[in-house]
Amino acid sequence: MKCVNVGDKVSAETHIPCGHCYQCRTGRMAICRNMKIFGVDRDGVFAEYAVVPEVDIIKNDPGVPYQFASVQEPLGNAVDTVLAEDVAGKTVAVMGAGPVGLFGIAVARASGAAAVYVSDVNEYRLELARRLGATKTYNPRRTDVVTQIIEATDGDGVDVAIEMSGNAEALRQALKVTTPGGRVSILGLYDGEVTLDMNNDVVFKALRVYGITGRTMFQTWYKSASFIKSGLIDLTTIITHTFPLAEFEKGMKLMAEGNCGKIVLIP
């Protein structure tokens, strides 16, 4: 039976698993050892048409707007990062309020987080974070984020820290603001080796640290689709700009400036 048919409204995973390595055959194809990635190992998909393996396709609800359906993959990054464990009733720190960090704030709030503290150097994006329900926001260029979050949590630190920025200092801050016995999820990618105080900030605090490589295929996709269809996540705040595909350079310029949330290109 075919997974999809002509005319179906679909989205695509950009990671192409081999289907036969140890990880693929034990239910972990999201970390396939022979993974091929669109835009890295084969042509990307900034195009009106693309050939995608059927295994990477997921059908969309016909009622979901195209611009919402198009962001399920980056939304999935946030879903896996935030929901590596339950966050209901817990305090959460999000380090980095770029588009995926903004998704992370929305996912945490929709999943019942008691408070969400957000750190970023970009004031435009901190304002978006506040609109999404951030409890407090901090600019590390203007304040001591660690001290502020520890004080805001009555000296305890947060239950969960989410590192979305790829900034080494933000990762160190994430570890320091997490309460002993808490959890840290890392999605950010770093320019080089990162030095950490493993003894005091991880081992002696008994932290659980998750490395998040993307999305879980396809459990994450179903969660993301449900968040969108239910309206639990406010995508209208996060998707700040749309451009025709031919005007992609406008989107790239805005991204470089940081004056945007998520940008959607329309073929």
N, C-alpha and C positions, 0 to 999 in steps of 0.2 A: 504494500500500500504506500502510495506517495505521501510524503510529509506535507507538501504544498502543491498547489495547482495554479495555473494561469489565472491572474486576477486577484489572488490573495494579497492582502496587505500584510507585509512582513517586516521584521527587523533582523539584523544579522550580528552574530558574534564575530569579532575580528580576529579571534585566535582559532587557528585551524589545527585540530589534533590529528595525530596519525592513526589512532584507533587500534594500535597493536602493541604499544609499549606497556611496560609493567603498570605505569600510572593509569593509562587509558583502560586497561583490562581489569583494574581494581576500583573503578568508579571515580577516578580522579583525573579525567581528561583535561580539566582546566590547568593542570600542571604537567601536561604531556612533555616527555623528554625530547620529542622531535617537533615541537610546536612551530608552526609557521604563522606569521603575523602580517596582516594587511598593512601596507605602508612601510614594512621592514624587509620581509622576505619575498614579497610580491607587490605588484602595483597597489597603491592605496585606492581609496574610494571617494576622493574628491572628484567625482565624475557623475554624469547622468545615468550611466549604466555600469554595472559590474557583474562579474561572474563569481558566485559564492557557492561553496559546497553545500548540499542540502542539509548536512548534519549541523551546519551553523545557523540554520534558519529557525526563527520562531514566528508563529502567526500572531498578528495583533488583532485585538478587538476592533471591528470595523468602526465603532463609535469613537475611538480614541483619535484625537487630532494628530495629523502627521508630525507637527513640531514636538508634541509630547512623546509620540512613539519613537522619534529619532534620538532621544536622549536616554534611552533605557540602558545602554551600555555604560556610560559614565555614572548614571544613577546606580547601576549595579555595583560599581566600585565602592560607592558610599554604603550601600546596603551590606555588602560583605564586611566592610571595615567596621561599621557601627555595630552590626548584629553578629559579630563573631561569638558574642555571648549576649544574653538578655540585658537590656538597659532599662526596663520598666522600673520606675521609682528610684533610679540611680542618678547621681550627678555625673556630668560628662564635660570634658574639656576638648574642644576642637582646635587644633593648632593649624591654622591655614584656612582662610575663607575664600579660596579660589572657587571656581564652579563646582568641583567635586566636594570641597569642604562645605559649600552652601547646601549641596544635596545632603551631606552628612548631618548638618544641623536639622534639616527638615525630617530626615529619617529618624533621628534621635527623638525629636519632639513627637512625631507620629507614633513612635513606639513606646511612649510613656515616660521618657526621661524626666526626672524631677526638676533639673536645672541644667542649662547648657551654657558654658563659658567659652568664649571665642577669642582667639588671638590672631591678629594679622596686621601687617604694616600698611595696608591699603584702606584708607578711610571710606572710599566708595563701597568696598565690599563689606566693611564692618557695618555700614548702614543697611546693606541688604541682609546681613546676619541679624540685625535687630528686627527688621521687618519679618523675618522668618521665625522670630520667637526666642532669639538668644537672650538669656537671663542678664548677662553682662558681657561687654566686649572690651578688649584691651589692645592697644598698639604698643608692641614691645620697644619701639623707638622712643616712646614717651613715658613708659611706666615699667616697673618691675613686675612682669607677668606672674612669676612664681609667687612672690609675696602677696600679690593682689588675690590670686585664686586661693591660696592657702587661707588668707583672711576671710574671703567670701564663704568658705566652707567651714568656718569656725575652727580652723586649725587642723582639720582632718585631711584635707586634700580630696580630690575627686575619686569616685569609684572607677571611672573609665576615662582614659585619655586616648584621643584619636589624632595621629600625626599625619597631616595631609599636605604639608608644605614642601617636603624635601629639603628643608633647612636643618643643618646639623644642630644648631643651637636650639631650634624649636623642639627637636627630638629630646635633647637633654632636659629642656624645660618640661616636656610631657612626662618624662620619668619622675622628675622631682615633684610635680603637682599631684601625682597619683598616690592615693592612700595605701599604706601597707596592706598587702593582700589583694590589691586592685588589679586592673587589666589595662594593658596598652596595646592598641592595634596600629600598625605602621603601614601606610600606603605610599607615603612619600618616597621618592628615589633621590639619592644623594650623589653629589659630584665626585666623591671619592671616599676614602676610608673615613669612618666616624669614630672619634674617641669618646668613650662613655665611662662613667664610674660604675662599672658593673657590680662591684661589691656593695656599695652603699645604696645605689639607686635601683638595683634589680634583685640581687641575691638576698641581701639582708631584709629587703622589703617584701620578699616572696611574691614578686609581680609575675603575672602571666603575660607574656609578650607574643603577639601574633604578627607574622609577616603576611601581608595581603597582596597577592600577585595580580588580582583582577576581579573576576567573578567566578562563582561556582556554576559550571554548565550542567544543567540549566535551571537548577533550583533557584538561583538568584534572579533569573529572568522572570520566573513566575511571581516571585515576591515583588519585584519592581513593577511588573504589570498590574498587580493588585493594588499597590500603593497609588498608581496613576489612575486606574479605573475608579477606585473608591473616592478619589479626591482628597485623601488624607495628606498628600504632599502638595504644597502650593508651587507648582512649576511656573506659574505666571510671574512670580517674583524673581525666580532664578533665571529664566530665559529672558534676558534683557534686550536682545537684538535679534532680528532676522534679516538676512540679505539674500538676494538671488545668488545662485552658485557662481555666476560670472563675476560677482563683486566680492569674492572671497578675500581679496587683499584688504578691504575695509575691515573685515572681521579680524584679520591677522594684526592689523594696526591697533585696533582696540584691545586685543589680547595683550600685545606688547606693552601698551600703556597701562593696562590693568583697569581701564574704565568700563568694565562690563561684568556681567555674570556669565551665563552660558549663552553662546551664539549659535544660531541654527541657520544653515544654508538651505535655500529652497531651490531645487532643480527647475 
